[in-house]
């Protein structure tokens, strides 16, 4: 009871959570912070999620990922009004989801929840964001996987005919998997040897010079519709995970890599060959150079060669002329 009125609210998915919700409500009332008139205009999470998804489809390229995450968020928070969702309830969701999926997956769902609340505040549907008091799980950095030249060639040779040109594209352009699979013939200019990426993750258009091997590979392909890489019927390919993993097994790639690691490999090879980071950033389509630096890791062999080439007496260490040239070129570029 509050001011002579009985108030009923959904408590949560479990008795323990409901008891915590009740305790929080009593504390709000004691502090005179509970607003009886604030509940009605704030929508149920389930209803707001529908409105949000309509917005996401018009404004976000990754709306389908949001739709997938909402399949987990809505069953848990759906019957709660936005202004009723407190940090402790989100912590309960974190604990439940951590038992089901990896922490990185939970963090993505929490990031969406925070974004939705920020929009709700902007749209006048609630007044605060409970995610501001919730910390995501700490995720240890995953070691970057960079393929050696020998591994790259083995992977290309072990790939079936439809996958081989896709792998070549990734290793020689640094394009993301979605960018490659969404590549259209209209985005290729064989005259000036350039590939135009129209729908980059950053939202900006960028141009990538064609490597000779990429040009030869693309020119051998038969046109089967608007897209370069298609299934039967001319529809663009969507999922190459299974054939990619099978190709790695045939190529004896160990430890295994992800398709995105081919992008890491591309960036690393550019840096090792003296390419400046600004150019690498433009090729990869990054908006900040700090992001590029995460992708470009000189191999241990290259680093050893660079150190071995040092000679403070003005002469080049025997047998390291090539490494010295690369080191000097990199330093001159950095200046």
Secondary structure, DSSP 8 states (H G I E B T S, - for coil): -BTTB-------SSHHHHHHHHHHHHHHHHTT---TTHHHHS-BHHHHHHHHHHHHHHH-TTHHHHHHHHHHHHHHHTTSBGGG--HHHHHHHHHHHHTTS-HHHHHHHHHHHHHHHHHHHHTTS-S--GGGG---------------HHHHHHHHHHS-HHHHHHHHHHHHH---HHHHHT-BGGGEETTTTEEEE-S-TTS--EEEE--HHHHHHHHHS---SSBSSB-TTS-B----HHHHHHHHHHHT-SS---THHHHHHHHHHHHHTT--HHHHHHHHT-SSHHHHHHH----HHHHHHHHHT--TTSS--TT-HHHHHHHHHHHHHH-
